[in-house]
Amino acid sequence: MQDNIIYRLELTDEQYIFLEQVKREYIEKLSKMTLEERLQYFKEHYCLEQNLNIEKEINGTIYKVNAYFNGQADESVLNTIFRLTKKS
């Protein structure tokens, strides 16, 4: 199940110009990278599931928590969050 929700943002001209500049700078930055550099960049900045794997020691016992994501899932993590918060 996937909701097709459209979120509309009202921006001032100044805000729009700022966002367009940020977008242009981002595209320029990515265009200067090789394919391997872009893949590494996205892995480091947008694959946050790797940051969910933690190891913590409590009272001499080491606990390891690893997050796994189903690549065959019908719903993205973002859509799941939207769905859960919409119902509350």
N, C-alpha and C positions, 0 to 999 in steps of 0.2 A: 504494500500500500504506500502510495506516495502522494502527498498533497501538493498541488500546484498553487503555491501561495506567491503572490506578487507583493513585494514591499516597495513602497514609493517614498523616496526621500525628497523633501523640498530643500533645495540649496539656494543660497544667495549666489549672485554672480561671482563674488570673491571666493566663495567656497568651491564653486565649480571650476574656476580657473586654477585654484590650488590643486584640486584633485587631478585635473588634466595634466598639470605640470609633474605631479608625482607619478602619474601613469607613464608619461613620456620618459622620465628619468629611469623608471623601472624597465621599460622596454629597451631603452638604450643600453642599460647595464647588462641585460640578458643577451642582447644581440652581440655584445663583444666577447661573450663566453663561448668556448667550444661546447659541443654536445655533452662531453664528459663533465665539464665544469658546471653546466646547467643542471645535469642530473644530480650531481653532488650538492649543489646549492639547494635544490628542491628537497632533497633527502634531509639535509641539515635543518632547513627552515620550515618545511611543511609536513614532514612525516613525524608528527608529534607522538605517534604511538610508541616510538622508540624511547621517548622520555618517560613513558608510563612504566617501564620496567625499572623496579627499584630493589635495592637490597638494604636492609636495616638491621642493626644489632640491638636487641632489647634483652637486658639482663643476661648477657652471655650467649643468647641464642640468636643466630642469624636467620632472618626471614627474607625470602626472595619472592617478589611478586612480579609476574610477567603478564603483559596484556597481549591478547591475540585477537585478530580481527578476521572475520569471515569474508573472503574475497568474493563469495557467491551471494552475499546478502542482497536482499531486495531493497534495502533502505540504507542510506549513508548515515554516518554518525551525526552529521549536522541536521539531517531530516529527523532523526530520532530525537534529538534535543528539542527541535521545534515542536514536534508532536507531543512530547512529554510536558513541555512548558505550556503549550496551548490548552491542555486539559486541566491544568491546575489553576 
